[in-house]
Amino acid sequence: MFATLRETREKVVFVDWHEGMDGYALLDMLNIKADKVAIFLINGVKCKPDEKLNTDDIISLFPPIGGG
């Protein structure tokens, strides 16, 4: 997790995976609303949270970034 998504969490979090788990289930476990995630990576590849996850996947979550 990066930037604001890490404010009240650790940078790295291990969760209990279960068969059929997708990114939305992971976000729910982490108590993160899907609209707070702008970039969802599975093993370094940009995906949507509806992708099924595997037990050894590495997920990276980035919030929307503002600035100018």
N, C-alpha and C positions, 0 to 999 in steps of 0.2 A: 504494500500500500504506500502511496506517495502523497505528499503535500497535506492538504486538509483531511484526507481520509485516514491519516496516521495520527492526527492530533490526540485522540484518546485511545489509540491502539498501538500495538507493537508494529515495527516495520515488517516483520515476518510472523505469520500466524499459521499454526498447523491445525487442521480441522479433521474430524472424522468423516471420511468419504463413505458414500453408500451407493450401491448399484443404481444407475439411472439418474444420478445427481447432475444437475445442470448449473450454469452460472447463477441463475436466479435463486436457486436453493442455497448456493454459497453466500450470496449477498444477504439473504434472509438470516442465515446462521450468524453472519457478521454484523447484523443489524444496520445494513447500509441500504438506503433506497436506491433503486436502479437509476433514477434520474440524477443522482449525485456522482455517477460514474460516466465519464466521457470516453475513456479508453479502457477496454477490457482485453487483456492479452492472455492467451493460453500458450505457454511455452514460447513466448516472444512473438506470436502471430496475432494480429488484431482480429478479434472475433466478436460475436454478439453473445450476450449472456444466456441465450437459449441453447447454446452448444452443450452437448453432454461432456462431462468431465471424466477423466481417468484418474486412477489412484495415484499416479506419479506425476500428474500435471503440475506445472508451476504457473500460478495465476498472478498477474500484475494488474493493479487497479489504479487509474489516474482520474482525478476529478477534473471538471472543466477549469481551464486556466484563463484568467482575465488579465488584462493589461493593455498597454498601448504605448 
